[in-house]
């Protein structure tokens, strides 16, 4: 049976773009993997946990444990699932006939593992599977051990507060309509909100560069923004090139791209100018997703905001930034 599945992991200095595409999946059931948990988390209630994070470059890194292994996991909403680093986790069932496409070439040897439980007291993630791929190149670039990535599937049932000011992630369990089950989890007033659409698992935001409409994907794993080189000239007029650099993907290939800053970007009432951005060809990504994204935004947008992601309501909310 043919199906479509997407994973997007976007990093810079070891920029990674991972999109497994069309293929056939083995019928063999993956062997179970031990429980995944958050050793540093505070349980605010039976329905809410708060997890401190640190930065590896511009990547959000939290501590999580899987069985006897405890270490660094990257929060990456651009990935469709939980991803385990094959450098540290062996086994899994190979995905036969599975084609993986990245910005710089093919990704080989993708496997899948079943995770018995992904839980913290009161918060249970059911029927969770993990893709197992080699993230060794990312470890070498960041000079830290990385056990894996936590993406869309484990997060979609929760409201996720990404708070760069306090350096913490809060997960709040939602009901089927996207309302918080813990009414006391968030007492601060919402300062602004923004609607989004889901294209596959990617948050798609409609905005403008000056007066020209654009659609950008939002990815917590994007250290720098991406801008599609096929975008309209009116947008490119606000992209100021500073240098050429190399884009490293999940495959073994490298491509040269233009680096610079994008100015005059707005979405709703949110404004940001001078975001560090790479100009590259996004045709392969858009073909894989059957979308027409003009670019991706990540750290450059999020780092100056206290952002709430609600996948069920398809809304972003913004909390007040407190200035000392």
Secondary structure, DSSP 4 states (H G I P E B T S, - for coil): -EE--------SSS---EEE-SEE---SPPPEEPPEE-TT-EEEETTEEEEE-EEETTEEEEEEEETTEEEEEEE-TTSSSEEEETTT----EE-TT--EEETTEE----EEEEES-EEETTEEE-SEEEEEE--HHHHHHHTS-EEEEE-HHHHTTEEEEEETTTTEEEEEEB-TTS-BS-TTS--SPEEEEEE-EEETTEEEEEEEETTEEEEEEE-TT-SSEEEETTS-HHHHTTEEEEEEEEEE-SSS-EEEEEEEEE-SEEETTEEE-SEEEEEE--HHHHHHHT----EEE-HHHHTTSEEEEETTTTEEEEEPPPP-
